[in-house]
Amino acid sequence: MLMLDEYEMDIFTLHDLKELASDQFDDINELVENLVHKKILSRIERGKYCRSNFRDEKVIGTRLVEDGVVAYWSALNLHGLTEQFPNTIFIQTTKVKPPKEVFGVSYQFVRITPAKRTGVVKEGYGNHSYQITDVEKTIVDCFDLPQYSGGYAELIRAFTSAKLSPEKMIAYCQAVNNRAATKRMGYLAELLDRKDMKLFIHFAKHQVKQAYNPLDPLGIDKGKFNAEWRLKLNISESEILDIANKQY
């Protein structure tokens, strides 16, 4: 425990301890298990531990998988773009990992291709640091996979209130490579008269192809057609503006 204090470690792997201990202990596995039994340490999962009073779900979630990043609805909340707090922590990763519950918190792991892994920033300090998608990547990711965004109304409100860099938005849309999601964001930016997004709107219009897509991919299958953006408006423009104007 003195060693953990010296290195200011609240969360760690068995491998971390073995590297730090440098053969100071005969059987570090047995020592750690003894501390878990005495409830001085807690086991997160096999080979991963934390102090018994450490419960930062963001840090724990990103340590559950090698390249874990807080993303989607969870990132929207941490960036202050929604007041709704998900019951599940969404972790983006290039690995396959089934959902898991740790210390009463549910984690869902969303697998992406390595090409989509961009826009990641680090928050926190030292052993308490964790990775999270930045504001623009969070928005793009939520439009890419809206089932993890907390609902389209929440996503429209987040898009309306977020301060966005059009250059970052373009770069992330190119990485994610979802034309339908790009034109949905372009349409919303134009409808909401986002003058700061003119460059992005211009980019998005060049992504429009002949096929029509629903504005809300999880919504009802009816609505007017917008020929310019090739979108089926299953949320009307008046409803969108009403949602956008109802900020928290």
Secondary structure, 3 states (H helix, E strand, C coil): CHHHHHCCCCEEEHHHHHHHHCCCCCCHHHHHHHHHHCCCEEEEECCEEEECCCCCHHHHHHHCCCCCEECHHHHHHHCCCCCCCCCEEEEEECCCCCCEEECCEEEEEEECCHHHCCCEEEECCHHHCEEEECHHHHHHHHHHCHHHCCCHHHHHHHHHHCCCCHHHHHHHHHHHCCHHHHHHHHHHHHHCCCHHHHHHHHHHHCCCCCCCEECCCCCCCCCEEECCCCEEECCCHHHHHHHHHCCC
